[in-house]
Amino acid sequence: MPELPEVQALVDDLNTRLRGRVVDRLDIVSFPALKTFDPPLSALAGQTVMDVRRHGKFLDLAIGDVHLVLHLARAGWLRWRPNPPAASGRPGKGPLAARLVLDDGDGFDLTEAGTKKSLAIWLVRDPTEVERLATLGPDPLDPAFTMETLTGILRKAGRAQIKGVLRNQAIIAGIGNAYSDEILHVARMSPFKPASMTDEEIAVLYDAIQSTLRDALARAEGLAASELKKEKKSGMRVHGRPGEPCPVCGDTVRQVIFHDSTLQYCPTCQTGGKPLADRLLSRLVK
């Protein structure tokens, strides 16, 4: 799933390619992906792309006086297309979900792998009309996101597990499964550690959030959309690397499997050498 660093890199890439360009049309191939009907898609025709922005993991294309809001979900991606599109085939068949076409034929395709289709598209007059976007928590890279901000979040979360707090978009926007694993590895904290922490632990976690996300942003800077997935995977320390040696201590990276996701961690760095129970109760083995 694209998270804050990849979505920001997409924003930077698309601003270079799209700003000032004129839209011809938006073709919807996977009809369930479109979540709105007013304004109609025809409102995009002949309108100029004014800006591309990010809200958490959402892309926001300001086109004329409307906003095209995109959420790539777990298996979605955006592919730039420098030539006029070929026929898209039968609607709903294959990975193609939607296609933005500029007036000269350039544009991008939205694709989604797998059978579980969660990619979402909204056309709205104001981004806050998208309920999931309107309820986002603060952005961790916003200057207003200080250690005091994080302290307030963690105090409110109480005994909730820190992995879940970091991933909850209504609490902190933009961090998903991958970067929460990476942040907690940098902070040397168990994924199941309660959010109620000492001031010293909060400072360590805050620094880990900032360094992990900013390092990922730096690695992605200047990359085209086609290169971002490979860069994200290559930059991971523990996420997606079960069975491999930890780059810090050499211990074997382990994982916990849930019904819809997995997490990876280093026992030596994060849990005092104790393996976590690989079960839905998500508790430390006693």
N, C-alpha and C positions, 0 to 999 in steps of 0.2 A: 504494500500500500504506500503510495506517495505520502510523505509527511512534510512537515514544515520546510526543511532544507530543499527538498526536491520541488515542492510547489513554488517556493520563492524563486528557484532557478528557472522554472517554467515561466513565471511572471516576467523575469528579466529577459528571457529569450523571446517571449511573445511580444513584449513591448518593443523590442528591436525590430521584429518582423511585421507587427500589425499596426502600430500607432500611426494614425494618419491615412490608413488604407480604407477603402470603401468595400462594404460587404454586399455581395450579390444575394446570397440566400443561406439558410441553414436547412439542410436535409436531415430529417430524422429517419433512421433506419430501424432502430429498436424503439418502438413506440412507447413501451412502459418507462423508458428513461426520461421522457418529458413529463414534468410534474405540474406544468401550468398550461393554461389556454388563453389567458388574457394578461398582457397584450398578445396578439397572434404573432406567429413567426414571420409573417409578411411585414411586420413593423421593422425588421432588420434591413430590408431591401433598400439599398441606396444610402445607408447610414455610415458615418465615419467612425472608426475605432478611435476613441479618445484616450483610453488608458486601460491598462491591465493591472489588477491589484490582487492582493491575497488577504483572506480572512481565515486564520487558522489553516485548515487544509482545503479551503474552498478557493477556487479561481473566480474572479469577478471581472468580466470584460464590459467596460462602459462603452456602449455603441450608440451614438446619437443620444437620445434621451431615455434609453432603456439599458438594462443590465442583463447580460447573459452570465448566469452563475452556474458553475460546474463543480461537481464533486466526483472524483475519480474512483472512490470506494476502494475495495481491496485489490481488484484485478484490472482496474481501468487504466488507460494511458492515453496520452495525446501525441499524435505523430504529424509532424509538419509535412505538407505535400506541396512541392514546388511546381507542380504541373496541373493542368486541368484534370479533373477526376475521370476515371473510367466508370463504367456502369457498376453500381453497388450491388447488383444481384437481388435475390429475393429478400424482402424485408424480414428481419429477425434471424436470418441465416448467417452464420459466421460471426466474427468478433466485432465487425463494424457496428457502432451504435449511432453515430451522427457524423455529419460532415459540414464544416463551415467552408463556404466557397466565396472568395473575393471576386471583385469585378474583372480581374485579369486571369482568373482560373486558379491562382494560388489558394492556399488555405491549410486547414488541418483536419485530420480525422480523429474522432474519439472512438477508441476500441476497448473491448472488455473481454478478457479470456474467461474460460470456464462456463459452467452452466448456471451458476448462481449470479444473476444480474442485479447489481446494486448501484451501478453508475447512475447519477442523477443530473438532470438539466432543468434549470428554471429560467424563464424569461420574465423579468419583473421591472417595474418602474423604479423601485428602490430595493437595494440588497436586503434590508431588514424585513422585507416581506417574506423572505425565506426563513421559516421558523427555526430550523436547525442553525442557521447562521446568526440569527438574532439572539440566540441563547448561549453563544460562545463565551467562554471565560476569557481572561486576559491573555494577550500574546506574550510568551516568555522572552521575546527579544525586543519588546517595546521598552523604551527608556523608563516608562512608568512602572514596569515590572521590577520592583526592587526586592531586596531581601525582606523588607517589612511586608511587602505584598505576599511573598511566599510564606512568611511566618503566619500571617492571617489565614491563608488557605489551609495550612497544615493544622493550625489550632482548631479550625472549624471542622476539619475532616476527622479529628480525634483518633480513634483506634482503627480506622480504615486502612487497609494495606496500601503502602506507598505506590506500588506498581499500578493499582487501579486508579489512584488519585492522579498520577501523572498522565494516564491514558484518557481520563474523563474530559471530553471536550467542553463540557459546561463548567469545568473547574479551571483547566489550563488549555488553551487552544493550540493545536498544531502538533503535539507529541503523540505518537502512536505506539504500537507494540515494539517496533524495532528500536526507536531512539529511547524509549523508556528502559529497555534492557541495557542499552549502551550507557545511559546516564547513571543507572544504578551500579553498573560495573565500575565506572570512573569514581563514583562516590563510595565504593566498597560497602554497599548496603544490600541486604537481602530484599528480594522483590516483595516479600511478605512482612517486612518491617512495618510496624504501625506508624501512621503519619504523625503521631504525637512524639516529637523529638526535642532534644535539648537545643539551646541556641547554637552551640558549636556544631551539632549535626545538621541543623538547618543551613548554616553557612557553608558546610561542605557540599550539601545537596545543591544549593543555589549556584555555587561555582561549577559544579558538574553539569548542571543544566546549561549554563552559559557557554562553557568551553566546548561541550559536546556539540551543541547546535551550531555554534559559530565556526568550529572546525569543519563541520559538514558543509556549511554554507561556503566556506573558503574553497573546499575541494570541488564544489559544484559550480563555482563562479566561472562564467564564460562557456560552460558546456551546453551543447544543443540537447534538445529533449531526447534524442536517440541515444545519448551517452549517459544519461543520468542514472538509469537502473544499474548499469554495470559499475558506475562510480559508487553508488550507495552500497552495493554488496561488497565491493572491495574494501571499503572503509570501515566495515563492521568489525568490532573486537570480539564479541561473543554472540550477538544475534545471528541466527542462521548458521552457527558453527558448532553444533553439538558433536562431541567426539574429537574435536580438534584441541590442540594445546592452547591454554590461555596465553596471550601475548605478554602478560605481566609476570605471572608466576610459573607457567608451564603446566599447571594442573589441567585435567581434562574438563572442557566445557560440557556442562550437563543441561538437560532441559526438563521442563514440566509440560505435559500435554493436557490441554483442556478440550472441551467438546468442539470449540470453534477457533482455537488459536494455541500457540505454544509460546513459552518463554525460555530464554537461555541465560545461564549465569555461570560463574566460576565459584565452586565451593570454597576454595582457599581464600580468594579475595573478598567474598561476600557473605558467607554463612559460617565462618569459623571452622571450615573443613567438613561441615555436616551436609550431606545431600538433602535436598528438599523432597518431600513426599510427592511422587508423581501421581497424584489423584485429585479429583475435583474438590476435595476438602481444603486443598492448598495449605497444608500445615507442615511445619518442620517435623521430620522424623524424631521422635523422642528417644 
